[in-house]
Structures are given as C-alpha cells and as structure tokens.
Amino acid sequence: MSQKLKQGFMRNVMLRAGSLRLLMNLWPPFIGAGIHVEHIAPGYTEARVRMRMGLLNRNYMGTHFGGSLYAMTDPFFALLIMHQLGRRYVVWDKASAIDYKLPGRGTVHATFRITPAQVEAIRQATAGGDKHEPVFSVDVLNRQGEVVATVDKTIYVRLKPVS
C-alpha cells in the first residue's frame, strides 16, 4: 500500500463503541478543551459530544474558543464511517469548514449520525476502487438548542488496494 494511504496502527484495532468512548475521554487534547464524549452507539451509527465552558477553552471575549468548538467535531464522522465500513477501506478526514453563528457560552453539544443508507452509498461509490469524498454536516448547539456553529466535514474514502 502506498504511504499516502497507510493509516496508523490504531486503525487495525477494532474497539467496541464503549471502549472507544472511554479512550477518547482520556485523550489529553479532549481533556484540556473540556470535551466529553457522552455516547457512541454500539453500531457506530451515532456519537454525542459535549463541551463545558472552562478556563482552558474560552477566548478573550469570554466565549468558547473557536478551535475548541472545531476540535469537538473533528474526528467523529471519520470514526463512525471507518468502523461501519471495516478494515477493507481507507478513511481520512480531508477538509473542514466551520461557520460560526452565535457566541458559544456555557455547555455546547453536537450529535453525529451516519445512516446505513449513507454507508451503502459510500460502498457503491467506492466499489470500483475509486475514491469518494462525501460531505457531512453537524450543528453545535447551546443549551437553548440554538446553533452556535455548523461544521462541514469532507471525508476521503477508498477501498484498500489489493496487494
């Protein structure tokens, strides 16, 4: 496999959703930003994440630091897709865009969903060995249910080449 498609050793470790949630909650970047993974569905179809306001994730204006808002959304679509597709696929985050709508104050949360129909569409698009780059969106919401930010994630997916 070419170096550009090679993924780290953790890619080959298939963890149960609860174990992955626990490991992610122990990951230093998430701890420092106040990010907590509340739930990952057993079939990797959904993940819920929250972030509380703290001294380490607030900006000069006293609202959530934009980088922390982005960080709380960063790995989840790729992880959900990777676990649903299995080891025969290469999955990478390719691009992201964040659109800030309101100042983030207090606890914010996001829910990520990947449906079986979306996974099937990815399988069909990559069946011939071509890459596929679907785009997924998630809203970061405050306690009142207002959209603080919308994040669009482009995910690179391709079948692993037969070697």
Order of alpha helices (4+ residues) and beta strands (2+ residues): alpha-alpha-beta-beta-alpha-alpha-beta-beta-alpha-beta-beta
